[in-house]
Amino acid sequence: MANHRASSRADVVLVMEKSHRNKISKRYKEQLKGKRLVCLDIPDIYARMDPDLVKLLEARVKRHVRF
């Protein structure tokens, strides 16, 4: 995961694609116990900070995270 220390404190781990979810769930099985691993179903085709990607993330992340 991007930041192992932060992920160890996380209640929810969000990924963009099913393939990401599958890889992370296999690689970090022990660390994910008691956590929700959520796939946002956003294809990994966008450039970093692409406005379309930001809109998708804003819409889908708020379903899973309270701010």
N, C-alpha and C positions, 0 to 999 in steps of 0.2 A: 504494500500500500504506500501511497505517497509519503505519509508520515506515520511511522509505526507507533510512536508515542501518542500522537493525537488519536489515532484509530483505537488504541487500547482504552481510551476514555470515552469513545463515541458510543452512543446508543443506537445510531443508525449510520450505515455506510451506504452511500449512493454511488452508483456506477451508471455509465451511459448506455452500454450495450450488454446483451445477454452473454456474449463471449467474455466480456470483462467480469461479469458476475461469476461465471463458471470458473475462470482462472483464479479469481480471488478466493472463492469459496473452497477450492481445492488447496491452494497454497497457504491460506491462513485459517484453516478449519478450527484450530484450537482458539485462536484469538477472537474468532467471531462467535463463540458460544455466548448465548444470551443477548446477541445483537441482531438487529434486522439488517439484512443486505437487500437493498432495493435497486432494481433496474429501472431507469428512467425511459428506456426505449428511445434513445436519441442516437441516431447513427453517428459514428465517429468520422464525419466527413468535413467538419467545419474547421476553419482556421481559429486560432486562439482569439477570443474576444469578438468573434464574428457577431454582428448585431442579431442575426437570425438565431444563432446558438444561444445568445444571452436571453432572448425572449423565451425560447423553449425551456431553458434552465429555470428562469424565474417562474414560469407557469407550473412546471412539474415538481420543482423542489418544494414549493410551499405546501404541496399536498402531504409531505412527509416530515417537515421540519417546522417547529414553532419558533418564531423569532421574538 
